[in-house]
Amino acid sequence: MLKNNNDLPDLTQALPKKKGPIFAAIAGAIGVAVLYSAMYTVDEGHVGIIKRFGEATEQVNPGLHTKIPFVDTVEVLEIRTRKNVEKLSASTHEQMPVTAEVSINWTVMREQAFDLFKSYGGLSQFESRILDPKLRSAAKDALARYKAEELIQNRSQVIAQIEELLVEEMKEYPVKLDSAQLENLVLPQKYIQSIETKQTEKNLAAAEMHRLERQKLEAQREVNTAMAQRDAAKAQADGKAYAIKIEAEAEAQAIELKGLAEAKAIKEKALAIKNNATLVDYMRAQQWNGQMPTTMMGSDQNVLWSMDQKKK
């Protein structure tokens, strides 16, 4: 029986001294592993959901964080814009079969990412259970509201209709819908051929209308040219007539002025002759041709004497 502590065997000495560093290394490795498991990071464009024994407890933002090792786990949710694509078969307004590929861009709201995870367990579950079925439903509903020809001609309106219906269906969910796309729209081949034939006829009709309009414009241009030439000729004739009129009026005025001048001169001349007998004789002398008169009036005014016969 051992009487005191001195009688106890020295166990440390009994252990092999070479095992001490091994245990220290193992303990250090375990400590590093525990410390490493307590730290984690969340990348930009994501949020972290902390689960403690499987229960979601909180949401963390991008960066470096710590958790309780072996107790907490982290689920990462992407909050950047995602794109979901659905291939579907539908019918037009006139019950014509059509296949299409519709897609939607959407984003999880950062503030409500925790609620989405608690309700649906992750993005893939939310897409398969909520988003994709509602996207197909909205697309089929929108396609059924348009005729086949309208789907081709008014694709932007169809896309807007899909977006409107989907936004209404998804307004209670913590996501934001950005834009929809409608691609690979396929209609029956017979209908495509009929559309092409119809379009060809429209193009021919439009070409014929264009030709008629061009002929009409050319005819109108000829009419305008003829009218312009007529107006020019009329203006030229009017100009000549006006010139002739002005010239005639000027000539008549000149004649009138000349006549007035001559009449005034004659009047003044007659007045001068009347008041001056000498001037009368002078003018007679100027007009005498140097020959003596050949006849002479007798005392009786009815007798006219010939001066030539008297000389004989």
Secondary structure as UniProt FT lines:
FT   HELIX           5..7
FT   HELIX           11..14
FT   HELIX           17..19
FT   HELIX           20..37
FT   STRAND          39..42
FT   TURN            44..45
FT   STRAND          46..52
FT   TURN            53..54
FT   STRAND          55..60
FT   STRAND          63..66
FT   TURN            69..71
FT   STRAND          72..78
FT   STRAND          82..91
FT   TURN            93..94
FT   STRAND          97..108
FT   HELIX           110..112
FT   HELIX           113..120
FT   HELIX           123..126
FT   HELIX           127..131
FT   HELIX           132..143
FT   TURN            144..145
FT   HELIX           148..153
FT   HELIX           155..170
FT   TURN            171..172
FT   STRAND          175..186
FT   HELIX           189..274
FT   HELIX           277..287
FT   STRAND          295..297
FT   TURN            301..302
FT   STRAND          304..306
FT   HELIX           307..311
//
